[in-house]
Amino acid sequence: MVLLVIDAQNAITNDRLYRFQEFVSTVKTLIKTARENNIEVIFARHDDGAGTPMTKGLDGFEIYGEFAPEQDEKIFDKQVNSPFRDTGLAEYLSEKGETELIITGLQTDYCIDAAVKCGFERGYKIIVPRLANTTFDNSFMTAEKCCDYYNNFIWNGRYAECISADNTILKMKGLQK
């Protein structure tokens, strides 16, 4: 089991996100629990390229301070929505024999959706804890509707097991299958 924290970067981790405080609290708790239970925490960062706030080398590219990786934790940089494409993440997980991923981070309708579906296609058992992914309003739907749509309709029972953070923590502690 691995906890994957996707795109929680300074440029986009802010109070404009749907249920921002709950998201931060949930992800911090999951990271803390993972570390306490010897579950590897892996980060993925998105590089939008030169001239954007999420450009390698700029503060906006860096991982949000409250989720800061520890010195030995892996960070995989990506340039597309999927954290598996051309990053070395898939190869790393394969070498370690990992079969189960807990997916958290930003944004529900972009990189989290890609991670869930691409991870599923690669044969991983995917767990998506509630309130551990979020997004912004877009021109088609509110962030609330978007989060509900993906977590409760698109992913759950198809690509992933979408469960409460408390149940995820029980799984991380080996108290629930």
Biotite code that builds the C-alpha atoms (Angstrom):
import biotite.structure as struc

atoms = struc.array([
    struc.Atom([0.000, 0.000, 0.000], chain_id="A", res_id=1, res_name="MET", atom_name="CA", element="C"),
    struc.Atom([1.224, 3.468, -0.964], chain_id="A", res_id=2, res_name="VAL", atom_name="CA", element="C"),
    struc.Atom([-0.223, 6.922, -0.293], chain_id="A", res_id=3, res_name="LEU", atom_name="CA", element="C"),
    struc.Atom([0.023, 9.020, -3.441], chain_id="A", res_id=4, res_name="LEU", atom_name="CA", element="C"),
    struc.Atom([-0.323, 12.812, -3.037], chain_id="A", res_id=5, res_name="VAL", atom_name="CA", element="C"),
    struc.Atom([-0.884, 14.395, -6.437], chain_id="A", res_id=6, res_name="ILE", atom_name="CA", element="C"),
    struc.Atom([-0.325, 18.035, -7.451], chain_id="A", res_id=7, res_name="ASP", atom_name="CA", element="C"),
    struc.Atom([-0.828, 19.567, -4.002], chain_id="A", res_id=8, res_name="ALA", atom_name="CA", element="C"),
    struc.Atom([1.376, 22.461, -5.076], chain_id="A", res_id=9, res_name="GLN", atom_name="CA", element="C"),
    struc.Atom([1.614, 26.049, -3.876], chain_id="A", res_id=10, res_name="ASN", atom_name="CA", element="C"),
    struc.Atom([0.160, 27.532, -7.086], chain_id="A", res_id=11, res_name="ALA", atom_name="CA", element="C"),
    struc.Atom([-3.179, 25.757, -6.715], chain_id="A", res_id=12, res_name="ILE", atom_name="CA", element="C"),
    struc.Atom([-3.522, 24.698, -3.088], chain_id="A", res_id=13, res_name="THR", atom_name="CA", element="C"),
    struc.Atom([-5.578, 27.587, -1.737], chain_id="A", res_id=14, res_name="ASN", atom_name="CA", element="C"),
    struc.Atom([-8.913, 28.522, -0.195], chain_id="A", res_id=15, res_name="ASP", atom_name="CA", element="C"),
    struc.Atom([-10.640, 28.761, -3.586], chain_id="A", res_id=16, res_name="ARG", atom_name="CA", element="C"),
    struc.Atom([-10.771, 24.953, -3.578], chain_id="A", res_id=17, res_name="LEU", atom_name="CA", element="C"),
    struc.Atom([-14.028, 23.281, -2.571], chain_id="A", res_id=18, res_name="TYR", atom_name="CA", element="C"),
    struc.Atom([-13.979, 22.437, 1.171], chain_id="A", res_id=19, res_name="ARG", atom_name="CA", element="C"),
    struc.Atom([-10.367, 23.574, 1.370], chain_id="A", res_id=20, res_name="PHE", atom_name="CA", element="C"),
    struc.Atom([-9.887, 23.306, 5.148], chain_id="A", res_id=21, res_name="GLN", atom_name="CA", element="C"),
    struc.Atom([-11.403, 19.806, 5.274], chain_id="A", res_id=22, res_name="GLU", atom_name="CA", element="C"),
    struc.Atom([-9.229, 18.748, 2.350], chain_id="A", res_id=23, res_name="PHE", atom_name="CA", element="C"),
    struc.Atom([-6.052, 20.007, 4.059], chain_id="A", res_id=24, res_name="VAL", atom_name="CA", element="C"),
    struc.Atom([-6.976, 18.399, 7.363], chain_id="A", res_id=25, res_name="SER", atom_name="CA", element="C"),
    struc.Atom([-7.831, 15.067, 5.734], chain_id="A", res_id=26, res_name="THR", atom_name="CA", element="C"),
    struc.Atom([-4.677, 14.860, 3.641], chain_id="A", res_id=27, res_name="VAL", atom_name="CA", element="C"),
    struc.Atom([-2.472, 15.869, 6.593], chain_id="A", res_id=28, res_name="LYS", atom_name="CA", element="C"),
    struc.Atom([-4.072, 13.120, 8.702], chain_id="A", res_id=29, res_name="THR", atom_name="CA", element="C"),
    struc.Atom([-3.574, 10.533, 5.948], chain_id="A", res_id=30, res_name="LEU", atom_name="CA", element="C"),
    struc.Atom([0.081, 11.524, 5.497], chain_id="A", res_id=31, res_name="ILE", atom_name="CA", element="C"),
    struc.Atom([0.687, 11.355, 9.255], chain_id="A", res_id=32, res_name="LYS", atom_name="CA", element="C"),
    struc.Atom([-1.039, 7.965, 9.512], chain_id="A", res_id=33, res_name="THR", atom_name="CA", element="C"),
    struc.Atom([0.921, 6.590, 6.560], chain_id="A", res_id=34, res_name="ALA", atom_name="CA", element="C"),
    struc.Atom([4.224, 7.653, 8.083], chain_id="A", res_id=35, res_name="ARG", atom_name="CA", element="C"),
    struc.Atom([3.292, 6.196, 11.485], chain_id="A", res_id=36, res_name="GLU", atom_name="CA", element="C"),
    struc.Atom([2.376, 2.871, 9.863], chain_id="A", res_id=37, res_name="ASN", atom_name="CA", element="C"),
    struc.Atom([5.368, 2.512, 7.524], chain_id="A", res_id=38, res_name="ASN", atom_name="CA", element="C"),
    struc.Atom([3.277, 3.173, 4.422], chain_id="A", res_id=39, res_name="ILE", atom_name="CA", element="C"),
    struc.Atom([5.284, 4.970, 1.790], chain_id="A", res_id=40, res_name="GLU", atom_name="CA", element="C"),
    struc.Atom([4.154, 8.485, 0.920], chain_id="A", res_id=41, res_name="VAL", atom_name="CA", element="C"),
    struc.Atom([4.877, 9.436, -2.692], chain_id="A", res_id=42, res_name="ILE", atom_name="CA", element="C"),
    struc.Atom([4.292, 12.856, -4.246], chain_id="A", res_id=43, res_name="PHE", atom_name="CA", element="C"),
    struc.Atom([3.584, 13.813, -7.850], chain_id="A", res_id=44, res_name="ALA", atom_name="CA", element="C"),
    struc.Atom([4.133, 17.374, -9.075], chain_id="A", res_id=45, res_name="ARG", atom_name="CA", element="C"),
    struc.Atom([2.812, 18.904, -12.261], chain_id="A", res_id=46, res_name="HIS", atom_name="CA", element="C"),
    struc.Atom([5.107, 21.053, -14.398], chain_id="A", res_id=47, res_name="ASP", atom_name="CA", element="C"),
    struc.Atom([3.040, 23.259, -16.715], chain_id="A", res_id=48, res_name="ASP", atom_name="CA", element="C"),
    struc.Atom([6.154, 24.542, -18.467], chain_id="A", res_id=49, res_name="GLY", atom_name="CA", element="C"),
    struc.Atom([7.901, 27.869, -18.858], chain_id="A", res_id=50, res_name="ALA", atom_name="CA", element="C"),
    struc.Atom([5.914, 31.008, -18.203], chain_id="A", res_id=51, res_name="GLY", atom_name="CA", element="C"),
    struc.Atom([3.382, 29.430, -15.845], chain_id="A", res_id=52, res_name="THR", atom_name="CA", element="C"),
    struc.Atom([3.130, 29.508, -12.036], chain_id="A", res_id=53, res_name="PRO", atom_name="CA", element="C"),
    struc.Atom([3.695, 25.735, -11.942], chain_id="A", res_id=54, res_name="MET", atom_name="CA", element="C"),
    struc.Atom([7.096, 25.823, -13.598], chain_id="A", res_id=55, res_name="THR", atom_name="CA", element="C"),
    struc.Atom([9.957, 23.850, -12.108], chain_id="A", res_id=56, res_name="LYS", atom_name="CA", element="C"),
    struc.Atom([12.082, 26.242, -10.067], chain_id="A", res_id=57, res_name="GLY", atom_name="CA", element="C"),
    struc.Atom([9.225, 28.566, -9.048], chain_id="A", res_id=58, res_name="LEU", atom_name="CA", element="C"),
    struc.Atom([7.518, 28.565, -5.652], chain_id="A", res_id=59, res_name="ASP", atom_name="CA", element="C"),
    struc.Atom([4.177, 27.650, -7.258], chain_id="A", res_id=60, res_name="GLY", atom_name="CA", element="C"),
    struc.Atom([5.707, 24.358, -8.415], chain_id="A", res_id=61, res_name="PHE", atom_name="CA", element="C"),
    struc.Atom([6.688, 23.308, -4.892], chain_id="A", res_id=62, res_name="GLU", atom_name="CA", element="C"),
    struc.Atom([4.560, 21.014, -2.761], chain_id="A", res_id=63, res_name="ILE", atom_name="CA", element="C"),
    struc.Atom([2.180, 22.784, -0.377], chain_id="A", res_id=64, res_name="TYR", atom_name="CA", element="C"),
    struc.Atom([4.002, 23.399, 2.914], chain_id="A", res_id=65, res_name="GLY", atom_name="CA", element="C"),
    struc.Atom([1.523, 21.608, 5.178], chain_id="A", res_id=66, res_name="GLU", atom_name="CA", element="C"),
    struc.Atom([2.062, 18.413, 3.166], chain_id="A", res_id=67, res_name="PHE", atom_name="CA", element="C"),
    struc.Atom([5.833, 18.814, 2.783], chain_id="A", res_id=68, res_name="ALA", atom_name="CA", element="C"),
    struc.Atom([7.652, 15.606, 1.928], chain_id="A", res_id=69, res_name="PRO", atom_name="CA", element="C"),
    struc.Atom([10.235, 14.263, 4.307], chain_id="A", res_id=70, res_name="GLU", atom_name="CA", element="C"),
    struc.Atom([13.786, 14.035, 3.011], chain_id="A", res_id=71, res_name="GLN", atom_name="CA", element="C"),
    struc.Atom([13.581, 10.372, 1.957], chain_id="A", res_id=72, res_name="ASP", atom_name="CA", element="C"),
    struc.Atom([10.149, 10.548, 0.320], chain_id="A", res_id=73, res_name="GLU", atom_name="CA", element="C"),
    struc.Atom([9.961, 10.245, -3.464], chain_id="A", res_id=74, res_name="LYS", atom_name="CA", element="C"),
    struc.Atom([8.677, 12.992, -5.750], chain_id="A", res_id=75, res_name="ILE", atom_name="CA", element="C"),
    struc.Atom([7.798, 12.245, -9.366], chain_id="A", res_id=76, res_name="PHE", atom_name="CA", element="C"),
    struc.Atom([7.463, 15.205, -11.729], chain_id="A", res_id=77, res_name="ASP", atom_name="CA", element="C"),
    struc.Atom([5.015, 15.049, -14.618], chain_id="A", res_id=78, res_name="LYS", atom_name="CA", element="C"),
    struc.Atom([3.897, 17.130, -17.572], chain_id="A", res_id=79, res_name="GLN", atom_name="CA", element="C"),
    struc.Atom([0.531, 15.465, -18.268], chain_id="A", res_id=80, res_name="VAL", atom_name="CA", element="C"),
    struc.Atom([-2.434, 14.609, -16.058], chain_id="A", res_id=81, res_name="ASN", atom_name="CA", element="C"),
    struc.Atom([-1.390, 11.012, -15.385], chain_id="A", res_id=82, res_name="SER", atom_name="CA", element="C"),
    struc.Atom([1.347, 10.509, -12.793], chain_id="A", res_id=83, res_name="PRO", atom_name="CA", element="C"),
    struc.Atom([2.242, 7.235, -14.535], chain_id="A", res_id=84, res_name="PHE", atom_name="CA", element="C"),
    struc.Atom([3.211, 8.585, -17.954], chain_id="A", res_id=85, res_name="ARG", atom_name="CA", element="C"),
    struc.Atom([6.948, 9.112, -18.489], chain_id="A", res_id=86, res_name="ASP", atom_name="CA", element="C"),
    struc.Atom([7.661, 9.727, -14.787], chain_id="A", res_id=87, res_name="THR", atom_name="CA", element="C"),
    struc.Atom([9.164, 6.445, -13.585], chain_id="A", res_id=88, res_name="GLY", atom_name="CA", element="C"),
    struc.Atom([6.365, 6.024, -11.026], chain_id="A", res_id=89, res_name="LEU", atom_name="CA", element="C"),
    struc.Atom([4.908, 2.882, -12.608], chain_id="A", res_id=90, res_name="ALA", atom_name="CA", element="C"),
    struc.Atom([8.325, 1.263, -12.816], chain_id="A", res_id=91, res_name="GLU", atom_name="CA", element="C"),
    struc.Atom([9.131, 2.229, -9.224], chain_id="A", res_id=92, res_name="TYR", atom_name="CA", element="C"),
    struc.Atom([5.861, 0.767, -7.904], chain_id="A", res_id=93, res_name="LEU", atom_name="CA", element="C"),
    struc.Atom([6.360, -2.385, -9.972], chain_id="A", res_id=94, res_name="SER", atom_name="CA", element="C"),
    struc.Atom([9.882, -2.888, -8.605], chain_id="A", res_id=95, res_name="GLU", atom_name="CA", element="C"),
    struc.Atom([8.515, -2.597, -5.078], chain_id="A", res_id=96, res_name="LYS", atom_name="CA", element="C"),
    struc.Atom([5.659, -5.014, -5.797], chain_id="A", res_id=97, res_name="GLY", atom_name="CA", element="C"),
    struc.Atom([2.987, -2.501, -4.792], chain_id="A", res_id=98, res_name="GLU", atom_name="CA", element="C"),
    struc.Atom([-0.588, -3.412, -5.686], chain_id="A", res_id=99, res_name="THR", atom_name="CA", element="C"),
    struc.Atom([-2.702, -0.899, -3.759], chain_id="A", res_id=100, res_name="GLU", atom_name="CA", element="C"),
    struc.Atom([-2.738, 2.904, -4.034], chain_id="A", res_id=101, res_name="LEU", atom_name="CA", element="C"),
    struc.Atom([-4.466, 5.492, -1.884], chain_id="A", res_id=102, res_name="ILE", atom_name="CA", element="C"),
    struc.Atom([-4.943, 8.494, -4.158], chain_id="A", res_id=103, res_name="ILE", atom_name="CA", element="C"),
    struc.Atom([-5.234, 12.044, -2.797], chain_id="A", res_id=104, res_name="THR", atom_name="CA", element="C"),
    struc.Atom([-4.614, 15.568, -4.044], chain_id="A", res_id=105, res_name="GLY", atom_name="CA", element="C"),
    struc.Atom([-5.612, 17.955, -6.816], chain_id="A", res_id=106, res_name="LEU", atom_name="CA", element="C"),
    struc.Atom([-7.611, 18.389, -9.008], chain_id="A", res_id=107, res_name="GLN", atom_name="CA", element="C"),
    struc.Atom([-10.522, 15.966, -8.909], chain_id="A", res_id=108, res_name="THR", atom_name="CA", element="C"),
    struc.Atom([-11.526, 16.517, -12.539], chain_id="A", res_id=109, res_name="ASP", atom_name="CA", element="C"),
    struc.Atom([-8.022, 16.524, -13.992], chain_id="A", res_id=110, res_name="TYR", atom_name="CA", element="C"),
    struc.Atom([-5.047, 14.737, -12.483], chain_id="A", res_id=111, res_name="CYS", atom_name="CA", element="C"),
    struc.Atom([-6.918, 12.791, -9.801], chain_id="A", res_id=112, res_name="ILE", atom_name="CA", element="C"),
    struc.Atom([-9.298, 11.402, -12.419], chain_id="A", res_id=113, res_name="ASP", atom_name="CA", element="C"),
    struc.Atom([-6.343, 10.450, -14.630], chain_id="A", res_id=114, res_name="ALA", atom_name="CA", element="C"),
    struc.Atom([-4.492, 8.840, -11.708], chain_id="A", res_id=115, res_name="ALA", atom_name="CA", element="C"),
    struc.Atom([-7.517, 6.790, -10.665], chain_id="A", res_id=116, res_name="VAL", atom_name="CA", element="C"),
    struc.Atom([-8.271, 5.536, -14.182], chain_id="A", res_id=117, res_name="LYS", atom_name="CA", element="C"),
    struc.Atom([-4.650, 4.997, -15.261], chain_id="A", res_id=118, res_name="CYS", atom_name="CA", element="C"),
    struc.Atom([-3.852, 3.259, -11.974], chain_id="A", res_id=119, res_name="GLY", atom_name="CA", element="C"),
    struc.Atom([-6.876, 1.018, -12.416], chain_id="A", res_id=120, res_name="PHE", atom_name="CA", element="C"),
    struc.Atom([-5.797, 0.203, -15.991], chain_id="A", res_id=121, res_name="GLU", atom_name="CA", element="C"),
    struc.Atom([-2.390, -0.813, -14.635], chain_id="A", res_id=122, res_name="ARG", atom_name="CA", element="C"),
    struc.Atom([-4.046, -3.280, -12.263], chain_id="A", res_id=123, res_name="GLY", atom_name="CA", element="C"),
    struc.Atom([-3.759, -1.392, -8.975], chain_id="A", res_id=124, res_name="TYR", atom_name="CA", element="C"),
    struc.Atom([-6.446, -1.572, -6.341], chain_id="A", res_id=125, res_name="LYS", atom_name="CA", element="C"),
    struc.Atom([-7.356, 2.098, -5.908], chain_id="A", res_id=126, res_name="ILE", atom_name="CA", element="C"),
    struc.Atom([-8.691, 3.676, -2.722], chain_id="A", res_id=127, res_name="ILE", atom_name="CA", element="C"),
    struc.Atom([-9.988, 7.241, -2.853], chain_id="A", res_id=128, res_name="VAL", atom_name="CA", element="C"),
    struc.Atom([-10.638, 8.648, 0.630], chain_id="A", res_id=129, res_name="PRO", atom_name="CA", element="C"),
    struc.Atom([-13.491, 11.124, 0.890], chain_id="A", res_id=130, res_name="ARG", atom_name="CA", element="C"),
    struc.Atom([-12.450, 14.787, 1.258], chain_id="A", res_id=131, res_name="LEU", atom_name="CA", element="C"),
    struc.Atom([-8.912, 13.907, 0.152], chain_id="A", res_id=132, res_name="ALA", atom_name="CA", element="C"),
    struc.Atom([-9.342, 15.344, -3.358], chain_id="A", res_id=133, res_name="ASN", atom_name="CA", element="C"),
    struc.Atom([-10.897, 18.597, -4.449], chain_id="A", res_id=134, res_name="THR", atom_name="CA", element="C"),
    struc.Atom([-11.076, 21.125, -7.262], chain_id="A", res_id=135, res_name="THR", atom_name="CA", element="C"),
    struc.Atom([-12.297, 24.553, -8.338], chain_id="A", res_id=136, res_name="PHE", atom_name="CA", element="C"),
    struc.Atom([-15.577, 25.605, -9.954], chain_id="A", res_id=137, res_name="ASP", atom_name="CA", element="C"),
    struc.Atom([-15.390, 25.375, -13.743], chain_id="A", res_id=138, res_name="ASN", atom_name="CA", element="C"),
    struc.Atom([-17.578, 26.643, -16.579], chain_id="A", res_id=139, res_name="SER", atom_name="CA", element="C"),
    struc.Atom([-19.586, 23.388, -16.636], chain_id="A", res_id=140, res_name="PHE", atom_name="CA", element="C"),
    struc.Atom([-20.227, 22.681, -12.962], chain_id="A", res_id=141, res_name="MET", atom_name="CA", element="C"),
    struc.Atom([-19.486, 23.771, -9.443], chain_id="A", res_id=142, res_name="THR", atom_name="CA", element="C"),
    struc.Atom([-16.568, 22.204, -7.602], chain_id="A", res_id=143, res_name="ALA", atom_name="CA", element="C"),
    struc.Atom([-19.054, 20.600, -5.212], chain_id="A", res_id=144, res_name="GLU", atom_name="CA", element="C"),
    struc.Atom([-20.970, 18.937, -8.048], chain_id="A", res_id=145, res_name="LYS", atom_name="CA", element="C"),
    struc.Atom([-17.703, 17.916, -9.719], chain_id="A", res_id=146, res_name="CYS", atom_name="CA", element="C"),
    struc.Atom([-16.333, 16.257, -6.574], chain_id="A", res_id=147, res_name="CYS", atom_name="CA", element="C"),
    struc.Atom([-19.630, 14.477, -5.964], chain_id="A", res_id=148, res_name="ASP", atom_name="CA", element="C"),
    struc.Atom([-19.822, 13.345, -9.597], chain_id="A", res_id=149, res_name="TYR", atom_name="CA", element="C"),
    struc.Atom([-16.362, 11.747, -9.685], chain_id="A", res_id=150, res_name="TYR", atom_name="CA", element="C"),
    struc.Atom([-16.198, 10.375, -6.136], chain_id="A", res_id=151, res_name="ASN", atom_name="CA", element="C"),
    struc.Atom([-19.730, 8.976, -5.982], chain_id="A", res_id=152, res_name="ASN", atom_name="CA", element="C"),
    struc.Atom([-20.681, 8.248, -9.580], chain_id="A", res_id=153, res_name="PHE", atom_name="CA", element="C"),
    struc.Atom([-17.683, 7.806, -11.892], chain_id="A", res_id=154, res_name="ILE", atom_name="CA", element="C"),
    struc.Atom([-15.038, 6.117, -9.715], chain_id="A", res_id=155, res_name="TRP", atom_name="CA", element="C"),
    struc.Atom([-16.773, 4.334, -6.856], chain_id="A", res_id=156, res_name="ASN", atom_name="CA", element="C"),
    struc.Atom([-17.361, 0.671, -7.635], chain_id="A", res_id=157, res_name="GLY", atom_name="CA", element="C"),
    struc.Atom([-15.902, 1.018, -11.122], chain_id="A", res_id=158, res_name="ARG", atom_name="CA", element="C"),
    struc.Atom([-12.319, 2.193, -10.874], chain_id="A", res_id=159, res_name="TYR", atom_name="CA", element="C"),
    struc.Atom([-11.894, 2.630, -7.139], chain_id="A", res_id=160, res_name="ALA", atom_name="CA", element="C"),
    struc.Atom([-13.214, 2.103, -3.690], chain_id="A", res_id=161, res_name="GLU", atom_name="CA", element="C"),
    struc.Atom([-14.297, 5.551, -2.482], chain_id="A", res_id=162, res_name="CYS", atom_name="CA", element="C"),
    struc.Atom([-14.511, 5.369, 1.297], chain_id="A", res_id=163, res_name="ILE", atom_name="CA", element="C"),
    struc.Atom([-14.309, 7.651, 4.302], chain_id="A", res_id=164, res_name="SER", atom_name="CA", element="C"),
    struc.Atom([-10.953, 8.861, 5.529], chain_id="A", res_id=165, res_name="ALA", atom_name="CA", element="C"),
    struc.Atom([-11.651, 6.999, 8.792], chain_id="A", res_id=166, res_name="ASP", atom_name="CA", element="C"),
    struc.Atom([-12.092, 3.705, 6.944], chain_id="A", res_id=167, res_name="ASN", atom_name="CA", element="C"),
    struc.Atom([-8.966, 4.444, 4.911], chain_id="A", res_id=168, res_name="THR", atom_name="CA", element="C"),
    struc.Atom([-7.061, 4.964, 8.152], chain_id="A", res_id=169, res_name="ILE", atom_name="CA", element="C"),
    struc.Atom([-8.337, 1.620, 9.471], chain_id="A", res_id=170, res_name="LEU", atom_name="CA", element="C"),
    struc.Atom([-7.038, -0.035, 6.303], chain_id="A", res_id=171, res_name="LYS", atom_name="CA", element="C"),
    struc.Atom([-3.687, 1.737, 6.722], chain_id="A", res_id=172, res_name="MET", atom_name="CA", element="C"),
    struc.Atom([-3.439, 0.417, 10.275], chain_id="A", res_id=173, res_name="LYS", atom_name="CA", element="C"),
    struc.Atom([-4.302, -3.117, 9.093], chain_id="A", res_id=174, res_name="GLY", atom_name="CA", element="C"),
    struc.Atom([-7.554, -3.115, 11.055], chain_id="A", res_id=175, res_name="LEU", atom_name="CA", element="C"),
    struc.Atom([-9.826, -3.452, 8.031], chain_id="A", res_id=176, res_name="GLN", atom_name="CA", element="C"),
    struc.Atom([-9.521, -5.313, 4.741], chain_id="A", res_id=177, res_name="LYS", atom_name="CA", element="C"),
])
